Amino acid sequence: QVQLVESGGGLVQAGGSLRLSCAASGRTFSTYAMGWFRQALGKEREFVAATSRSGGSTVYADSVKGRFTISRDNAKSLLYLQMNSLKPDDTAVYYCAAGRQVVTSPSYDYWGQGTQVTVSS
């Protein structure tokens, strides 16, 4: 089992930036594909970005492509989501997830508790 803890959320104005972090423990971090999902109030959880075990491959939702960057530091067991040019529609609880492979569906094996991101207009 792997435990995941997100941090870095907060309140930011439209056009601003935030960097989310996800700290992993319990298993070898580099054996997991990692993803970020988000869930706005009253909406289903949706895919944001994912990366392969080495970080060499990435995939993004069309809604964040060009604005968000997913990365990982396997030596520190950390996953990041750099969010630039934030929009009010980005407001959601953001979750990191670990799984066996990169997928865009919310079918990962392990999930963090989430961190709130609020973007004001």
C-alpha positions, 0 to 999 in steps of 0.5 A: 500500500502507498499513502498519499498526501496532497498540499499546496492548495489555496486561494488565488486570483485568475491568471495566477499560479499554484504548485501542488505537491503529493508526498508518497510513502509506504511503497517504492514510489517509482513503481507507480504511475501517478495522476492528478484528478479534480472534483468541483462542487456538484460535479464528477471527479475528472482527469487532469494529468498523469505521468509514467513511472519514470516521468518520461511520459505525460498526458493532460486533459484538453482543458489544462493542456499548455497551462498545467505541468505534471512532474515527479521527483522519484528520489524524494517520492514527490509528485507535482502539479504546476498550475499556471494561468489559472481560471475560475473553472479550475476551482476544485478539490485536487487529488493525487492518485497512484496506480499500475499504469497511466490512465485517464479514468478514475481507476487508480489504486490509491488516492490522497485526501485532496487539497482545495484550489479556489480561483477567484475571478 
